[in-house]
């Protein structure tokens, strides 16, 4: 196994872990209003009056309340897309890991590395849109560690897709079949 493949395998492991952690993180956005600390993830919001008094609320439930901020439905839609895109990209990282460890070329119509590359680029765009269009900007809420994990996982996924997509050279016979 050459060093490029080893680096690609390491990047795929890092990408898988970070993308799954980002998808399930409850802290994509963090803020505080009127002494109430809040952390918003892709699927829920965690609201804390103090350290011992916290409540986790599903975003769709919050969207139905009269206290829901304007634009929350857009965040929920983009957050749901980001959630599934992160998990799908992590899944393709696992596929690339399997082929990379075995040292075999996949017999798919489209190489899993190409699919992972496409998904990670799409995930980067959707993730940034999710963050850019959140409804809490006017309250001064900031970026939390969930988005940072997505960014790190996405960069690792790009590296893994590029390195593992070329880990097994195609023979000249396969080009003409």
Secondary structure, DSSP 8 states (H G I E B T S, - for coil): --HHHHHHHHHHHHHHHHHHHHHH-S-SEEEEETTEEEEE-SSEEEEEEETTEEEEEEHHHHHHSTT--TTHHHHHHHHHHHHHHHHHHHHHHHHHHHHHHHT-----SS-HHHHHHHHHHHHHHHHHHHHHT-TTGGGT-EE-HHHHHHHHHHHHHHHHHHHHTTSS---HHHHT-
